[in-house]
Amino acid sequence: MATVREATFDLLRRLGMTTVFGNPGSTELPFLKEFPEAFRYVLGLQEATVLGMAEGFAQGKGRASLVNLHTGPGLGNAMGL
């Protein structure tokens, strides 16, 4: 049985999503450990900026993009955009 992490990366591959935008915290470390080489992680220094980068990327590509933020505070900071 696949882990949640494995299932997530499989889903992202099927959706053609290979770029992840983020400002991670400690709870995201298991997701980032041994990050697959087929993916690119774009690190931002503030959550609202990360959200803006992901939105611009998605609009430019014409499809969804993934934003990886720290639980709680990261989500709250991103909501200000």
C-alpha positions in Angstrom: 0.0 0.0 0.0 1.3 3.4 -1.0 2.0 6.1 1.6 0.2 9.5 1.4 3.5 11.0 0.2 3.9 8.4 -2.6 0.2 8.8 -3.6 0.6 12.6 -3.7 3.6 12.5 -6.0 1.9 9.9 -8.2 -1.2 12.2 -8.5 1.0 15.2 -9.2 2.7 13.3 -12.0 -0.6 12.2 -13.5 -1.7 15.8 -13.5 1.5 17.0 -15.1 2.5 19.0 -12.1 6.2 18.9 -11.6 6.8 22.3 -9.9 6.0 22.8 -6.2 6.0 26.3 -4.7 6.5 26.6 -1.0 7.6 28.1 2.3 7.8 24.9 4.4 7.9 24.5 8.2 9.0 21.5 10.3 5.8 19.5 9.6 6.6 19.4 5.9 10.0 17.9 6.2 8.8 14.3 5.6 7.3 15.5 2.3 10.6 17.2 1.2 12.9 14.4 2.4 14.4 12.7 -0.7 12.4 15.0 -3.0 12.0 13.3 -6.4 14.5 14.5 -9.0 11.6 14.8 -11.5 10.1 17.7 -9.4 11.3 21.2 -8.8 10.8 23.0 -5.5 10.6 26.8 -5.7 11.3 28.2 -2.2 9.9 31.6 -1.2 10.7 33.6 1.9 7.1 34.6 2.6 3.8 32.7 2.1 1.9 35.4 0.2 4.8 35.7 -2.2 4.9 32.0 -2.7 1.1 32.0 -3.4 1.6 34.8 -6.0 4.4 32.9 -7.7 2.3 29.8 -7.9 -0.7 31.7 -9.3 1.4 33.4 -12.0 3.0 30.1 -12.9 -0.4 28.4 -13.1 -1.9 31.2 -15.2 1.1 31.2 -17.5 0.9 27.4 -18.0 -2.9 27.3 -18.1 -3.2 24.7 -15.4 -3.1 24.2 -11.7 0.1 24.5 -9.5 0.8 23.2 -6.0 1.6 25.4 -3.0 3.2 23.8 0.0 2.9 25.9 3.2 3.4 25.3 6.9 0.3 24.4 8.7 -1.6 27.1 10.6 0.7 30.2 10.5 1.8 29.6 6.9 -1.8 29.3 5.7 -2.8 32.4 7.6 0.0 34.5 6.1 -0.9 33.3 2.6 -4.6 34.3 3.0 -3.6 37.9 3.0 -3.0 37.9 -0.7 
